[in-house]
Amino acid sequence: MKKLLLIFSLLVLLFTTGCSEQAYIVFNKQPITRENILNASYLFAKGERVYYIVTIPPKKAITKKLLIQVYKRDNKEMRYGYKLVYGKNVFLNEDEQYYYTDYYVFADSGLYEFKAYSADNPTKELASNIVYVE
C-alpha cells in the first residue's frame, strides 16, 4: 500500500510540476479512480468494458474539446490495416480540463489503438495507446 501511494504521489508530482510534457491514455478493467489508476491493463475480453483515461499536461491543455478515435489494426481492412471503429468529440469541464475518462465495449476481438487529438488541431496527435481484445 505504501508503494502504491508513493508511485501515485510521484505521478501527481510529475503532472503538477510540469516535468511531464506528454499526454497519456491508460486502460483499466474497473472505473478509473485515484486508488486504481496504476492497475493498468491492456488485455480484455469481448463484451467487457474497457475503461480509459486521457491525461493532458497543463502546458498542452489549451483546448476545451478533444477528439477520441479508436482504430482496429488488421491487415484485412482498408487504409493500410487501419479501420476507424469509433470517434467521439468531447467537451472538457472546467474542473476536469486536464483529463477525460470514459469506457468502450468491443464486440470483436483484435488489436485496437486509441488516439486523442485536440479538436482545434486534429492533425496533431496528443496521445495514443494500444489494447488487445481476445
N, C-alpha and C positions, 0 to 999 in steps of 0.2 A: 504494500500500500504506500509506503514511504517513497519507494522508487517511482511509482506511478505519479505521485504528487510532485516529485522532483522533475520528472520529464515534462509534465504538464506545465509546471512553473517556468521551465526553460523555454517551452514553446511560446507561452504568453510573453515572456521577456523578449524573445526574438521579434514577435509581432509588434509589441509596443515600442521598442527602441528603434525600429526601422532597419535592423540588421538584415532582415529577410526581405528581399525585394521581389520574391516570386509569389504568384498565386498558386494555390493547390486545390486539388479535388481528392477527397478521401471518402472511401466507401465503408459501410458498416451493415451488420445484419439487424441491428436494433436502431430505433430513432436516436439520432446523434445528440448527446448531451456532453457537458463538461466531464462527466465521470467516465464515459466510454469512447471519447473521441480517439483515443490511441488504440482501440481494439479494431484496427483496420482489417478488412477482409477483401479479397479480390476474386474469390471463388464462390459462386452462388448456384442455386438450383432453379430450374424453370418454374415460373409462377411465384417465386419468392421475392419479397420486397427488397430492393437494393436502395438503401438509404445513402445519400451522399451530401457532402458539404463542400461548397466552393468558398475558399477563403481568399480575400483580396487585401494586400498590404495597403496601409493608409496612403502611401505616395501614389499608388496606382488606382485608388478608388476615386476616380474623377467623374465617374458616371453614376447615374441613378437607375440604369437599366442594363441588364445582362441578357445575353443570348446564349442559351444552353442547347447544345446539339449532341445527339447520340448517333454514332455511325457503327454499322456492322461491318467487320472485316471478313471478307470472304472472296476467294478468287473466282467464284461462280457469278458474282454480282457485277454490275456495271461500275464504271468510274474507277478503274484500276483496283478493284477489290473492295471498294468502299460503297456502302449504301446508307443513305440517310434514313433512319428509322424514327427519329423523334426530334422535334425542335420546339423551343419554348422561349418567349420573351418574358423577362421577369423584372418587375419594378422593385427596387430596394427601398425599405423603410429607413427613416432617419436613425432609429435605434439599432438597425441591422444592416448598416451600409457597408460593413466590411466582410460580410459572409452571407451565404444563401444556403438553405438546407431544404431538401425535399426527398422524395423517393420515386423509383420507377420499377415497374414489373415487366420482366421479359417473358414473352411467350415461346420463343425459340432459343435453342442452345447456340452457342458460338462465342466469338471474341468481339467485344464491343468497346468502342472508345468514346468517352465523354469529352466534350470540348466546351470551354467557356470563352465567350467573346464579350467585349464591350459593345453595346448596341450602337454607340456613337462611332465606333471604328470596327466594323465586323470583319475586316481583313486581318486584324492583328489578334492572334490567339493569346488569351490571358493564361489559361491553364488547360491541361489535358491529362487523362489517366485512362488506364485500360482495366476492364473487368471481364472475367470469363464466366459464362453461364453453361452449366452441364446439362 
